[in-house]
Amino acid sequence: MTECIHKCFQLISNGNALSALSAKSEQLRRDFAEQLRATNIKKEYLRNQYSKLSQAKQLSEVKFEIVEEQLKLLYDSMQNLFQSKNKKDEVQTEILFVKKQCQDLKFERDKFQ
């Protein structure tokens, strides 16, 4: 009978150990599930941030291309203005030269009259 009681205590003891192990296992499972949930939330947040940054990068690239094109057009316009100014200066110089020649011819004409 003592042997039976001893086995009963041993079974109860093993049962308590099994219950404790089961409780510990359940707690670890809950902790892991919470960590997994937190990790998934962080992963989703990072995925959203990556998406926003990718869109911002693409937008910045398009803006850069637009500004680059505008700068090229501005440079071309400035070159045209400088060429026009030079042409204008040449024409004015030519006009002054012709005007001077006309004055000289008038002077010569008036001199012989």
C-alpha positions in Angstrom: 0.0 0.0 0.0 2.8 2.4 0.7 4.1 1.6 -2.6 0.8 2.5 -4.1 0.7 5.7 -2.2 4.3 6.4 -3.3 3.3 5.8 -6.9 0.3 8.1 -6.5 2.5 10.9 -5.1 4.9 10.3 -8.0 2.1 10.5 -10.5 0.7 13.6 -8.8 4.2 15.1 -8.8 4.7 14.2 -12.5 1.3 15.6 -13.2 2.1 18.9 -11.4 5.4 19.0 -13.3 3.5 18.4 -16.5 1.0 21.1 -15.6 3.8 23.5 -14.9 5.5 22.6 -18.1 2.3 23.0 -20.0 1.7 26.5 -18.3 5.3 27.5 -19.1 4.9 26.3 -22.7 1.6 28.3 -23.0 3.3 31.4 -21.7 6.2 31.0 -24.1 3.7 30.5 -26.9 1.9 33.7 -25.9 5.2 35.7 -25.7 6.3 34.4 -29.1 2.9 35.3 -30.6 3.2 38.8 -29.1 6.7 39.2 -30.5 5.6 37.9 -33.9 2.7 40.4 -33.9 5.0 43.3 -33.0 7.5 42.2 -35.6 4.8 42.0 -38.3 3.5 45.5 -37.3 7.1 46.8 -37.6 7.6 45.1 -40.9 4.4 46.6 -42.3 5.4 50.0 -41.0 8.8 49.7 -42.7 7.2 48.5 -45.9 5.0 51.6 -45.9 8.0 53.8 -45.2 9.9 52.2 -48.1 6.9 52.7 -50.4 6.7 56.4 -49.4 10.4 56.9 -49.9 10.3 55.2 -53.3 7.5 57.4 -54.4 9.3 60.5 -53.1 12.5 59.4 -54.9 10.6 59.0 -58.2 9.0 62.4 -57.8 12.4 64.0 -57.0 13.8 62.4 -60.1 11.0 63.8 -62.3 11.4 67.2 -60.7 15.2 67.0 -61.3 14.6 66.2 -65.0 12.2 69.1 -65.3 14.6 71.5 -63.7 17.4 70.2 -65.9 15.4 70.8 -69.0 14.4 74.3 -67.8 18.1 75.1 -67.2 19.0 73.9 -70.7 16.3 76.1 -72.2 17.4 79.0 -70.1 21.0 78.5 -71.2 19.9 78.3 -74.9 17.8 81.5 -74.4 20.8 83.3 -72.9 23.0 82.1 -75.8 20.4 83.5 -78.3 20.3 86.8 -76.4 24.0 87.1 -76.5 24.1 86.3 -80.2 21.3 88.8 -80.9 23.1 91.5 -78.9 26.3 90.9 -80.8 24.4 91.0 -84.1 22.7 94.2 -83.0 26.1 95.7 -82.1 27.5 94.7 -85.5 24.5 96.3 -87.3 24.8 99.5 -85.2 28.5 99.7 -86.0 27.7 99.2 -89.7 25.0 101.9 -89.5 27.4 104.3 -87.8 30.0 103.6 -90.5 27.6 104.2 -93.3 26.3 107.3 -91.6 29.8 108.6 -91.4 30.4 107.8 -95.0 27.2 109.7 -95.9 28.4 112.7 -93.9 31.7 112.6 -95.6 30.1 112.4 -99.0 27.8 115.3 -98.2 30.8 117.3 -97.0 32.6 116.5 -100.2 29.6 117.5 -102.3 29.1 120.7 -100.4 32.7 121.5 -100.8 32.5 121.3 -104.6 29.4 123.3 -105.0 
